Amino acid sequence: MSQNDGEYVLTNVDSSEAISWTEKDMRDALPVIPPDIDPDTQGLFEDTSTAGDAGPTYIDPELPGDTAPPEAIARRVSDASRNHLPSRAVGAFFYRDKNGQNLRGTAFACVKRNLVMTAAHNVNSGGARGTPGEEYKDFVFVPNFGLDNYDFFRPFKVGLRSNWRNYADYRYDYAFFVFRDTGNTIPIGFAFQRPYPQTWEAYGHPTQAPFDPYGLYAAQGRELRTLPAGVVAMDNNDMNGGSSGGPWVLSENGTYYANGLNSHHIVGKPRFMHSPYFRNRVHDDLQATLPYA
């Protein structure tokens, strides 16, 4: 793990009413492809990952009194089930590049309903050798995308690590947004420094065949301990473009917790999805953002 985690930077984003997204804009938005990375084969399959400090550690979500009870969710989440956790925390995430191209990924409410987490590559393209990547704009979160009653919400603040913005380091492929409102969204909690092994249920809005671009999907997989420290992988998660930023969910005593997110694939292994390891540093960045939510 790098001795230098870089700097976590919170910045304001344009949340003005002038930011407009039509149904056609959303329908035509290009899915953000979970990036493929070329592995350093020897380093990739050497089991050097660590669980970090003592765990498991949780932050419980702030839940209203009328929270729907949890229920089992199939690969395609039914419309009725989307009124229940954990899918009620998840939504489509739209934004634009510098040329005005409409793009989309996935995001989810975490700990507080107005704190939303996604992949950093939905915020910034990722830099190289210290040169910052392209900053995206016109962000909107759509919690019920694909249902009859969806609406969209604009954030006013975003935080991500300089190690993603300047170096595209996948250990830092996460970002937090702060909103003034997210409608009827209900958050899931946050689990970090979890010991091995793990099994998750991942959620996302994949848009490419064989998936329905208006659907929400879930994939259950187990942890693969084949990566360097700072990154974890799960099998049986073949979600593709549009799913980037969707949560990896754990359930403990009836409460759901995010413990990873859809980040990237390895070349030639489309069924293996990877995530930054949710360690203390991710928790610290969440805590730095919470006061604004």
N, C-alpha and C positions, 0 to 999 in steps of 0.2 A: 504494500500500500504506500502511496506517495507520502513523503514527509511533509509535502506542501499541499494542503487542500484548497488553496486559492482563497478567494474572498467571496462571501455571500453578499450580493448586492440587491437591495430593494429599490425599485424605481417606479415612478408614476407612469401610467399608460393613459392614452386618450380614451375617455369614457363618454364622450359627448354624444348627444342625440343625432349628430350628423353622421355617425357610423351606422350605416344602413345595411341590412341583410334581408333580401327577399327570399321567398320560398325557392325561386329559380336559382338564386345564388347558391343556396345550400345544396340543392339537388345537383348542380353542375360542379360543385367544389371537387377538386382532385384529392383523392385520399393520400395522406402522407404515408409512405411505405416505411414500415419498420426497417431501418437501414441494415444491410448485410455488411459485415466486416470480415476482412480476410484475416484468419487467425494466424498467430505464430504457433504452429502446431505443438511444439514441445511445451511452450508455456501454457497453452490452452488446456491441455489434458494432464497437467501436473496439478495434483490436489494440494494447492497452497492456500486455500480459503480458510478463514478463521471466523469464529462466531463472535469475536471481540470480547467486550466486557460481559459481566453477568447479565443473564436474560432468563425468561422473556420479560420485556418491559412494555407497558401499554400506556396509551392515553385514551381514555374512554371518550366516545362522542357525546356531544350535547344533544339529547333526544327529547322531543316533545312527548307529552303524556299519551298521545293517541297513536304512537308508533305501531305500524302494522306488524304482526308477528312474523318471524322468519319462516320460510318455506323452501322446499327443494326446488332447484332451478335446472331446467334441461339446457342443452346446447343453445337452442334458440329460445330466448326468454319470451314467454307468452306476454301478450299485452296486459292481461290481468296480473301476472306476477310482477310486472314492472311497477306496481303500486307498493311493493314490499321491498324491504332491505334484503340484500345489499344493492339490488339494481336501482333502487330509488335514489341512490347517491350518484349514479353514473349518468353522463350525458355526452352528446356529441360536442365537439369543440372546433369552432371555425375561426379562420384568420386569413390574412392576405400577405403576399410577398411584396417586394418593392415595385413589381410590375403590375400589381393589382390582381394577380391570379388568386382565385378563391381556393383555399386549402382546408383540409379537415383532419381531425384526429379524435381522441377521446379524453375526457377528464372526469374527475369525481370530487365530491365534497368530502372533506377529511377533517374530523374532530369538530369543526363548526360548519354550519350550513353555508356561510359566506367565505369560507376558506376552501379553495379548489386546487387540487394537485393534478399535474399532467407531466408528460415527458418534456425535458428541456428542448428537444429538437422540434417541439411545437411552438417554441418561443423564439429560438435563434438557431440558425442552420448549423452552428458549431464551427469553431475557428481552426486554424492550423498554424503551429509554430509561433503562437502568440498573436497572430492576426485575427481579430474578431470575425465571427461569422455574421451573416446577414440577419438583421433584426426584423421580425415579422410585426404585423400591426393589425388593427381592426378586430381584436379578439372578441368572440362571443361564446358563451356557454349555453347549450340547449339541453336541459335536463330530460325532457320527454320527447326527444326527436324521434319522428316516425309515428307518434301517436296523434290523435286528433287535437289535443289540447296543449301542444308545445308552444313555448315562448322562448325568447332569448334574452340574455343578461350580459351587460358589459362590465368588465373589471376596471378598477381604478389603480391597482398596484400589482406589480409582479416582482418575484425574487428568484434569482438563479445564481449558480456558482460561476466565477470567472474561469474555472478550469473547463467548463463546458463552452462558454462563450469564446474563449481564446484557443482552446486545444481540442475540443470535441472529445473529451475524456468521458467514456461511457459510465464510469463510476459516479458521475455527477449528472447523468441524464434525467434530471428531475427539476421541477419548478413549482412554485406556489403562486397562485393568484388570489387577490382579495376583491370581493364584490360587496356592493351595498345591499343586494338582494339576489336570491336564487330561486324565488318562487316556492314551490312545495317540496324542494329538495330536502332530504334528510341525510346527514353525514354518517359515514362509518368512522370507526376509531383508527388509531395508528399504533402499530406494533413494531418495535425495533430491537436490535441486538438479539434476535431469536437464535436459539441453538439449532443444530441439525438433528435429524432430517426434518423436512417440511412437506406438506401437501397443500396446494392452494387451489382456489377457483378463480380464474382470471376472467375479466369482463372487458368488452370492447365493442366498438361499432365498425367492424370490418366491412369493406364496401366492394371488394373484388370477388369474382366467382370463386367458390359456389355460394357466397354469402349474399343476403339481401341487404342492400345499402341502407334500408330504413329500419333494419332490425338491430336488436341488442343481443349479443351472444356471450355464452359462458363456456369455458373450457377448464376441466379439472386435470391437474397434472402434479407430478411429484418433483422434488428437487433433484437436480443433477449436480453432484459435487465434482465438477470437472473444470473449474475456472479459477483464475487467480483471485486473490483477495480483492474484495470491493465489487464483485459482480456475481450474481447467482443466475441459475438457469432452471427452467421447468420443461418437462416433456409434455407431449400431447396438447400443445398450444400452437395450432397452425393458423391463428388469426393473422390476417394480412393487412394491407393498406387501410387506414382509417381507425385501426385499433390502438395505435400508438398513444400511450398515456393512460390506458385503462388499468384499473387496479388489480393486484393479486390479493385475494381476500382469504383471511383466516377466520374461523369461528371458534370462539371460546365462551362457553356457558351462555349461549344464545346471543352474544354480542359479536358484531363483525368488525374486523380490523384490516386496514390496508397494510401489507407487508412487502410490497413490491409493485412494479408496474411494467406494462408492455414497453420495452425499449428497443431491442434489436435482435436480428437473427444472425447466425453464422452461415457463411456461404456453404451451400450444399446441405443445410440442415433446417429446412423450413418449418419443421414441427417442434423445434427447440426455440423457445422464446427466452430472452435474457432481460435482466433488470439490475439496476444498481442495488447493492446490498443495503438495506435500511439499517444503518449503524447509527452511532451517537451523533455523527456530523449531520445526518439528515434530520434527526430529532432536534438538534440545536437550531437548524435553519427554520424548521416548523415553528419552534418556540419564538424565534425572532420575528416571525410573521404574524403570529396569533394576536398580538395587541391591536393590530389594524383591522381584524375581523370581528 
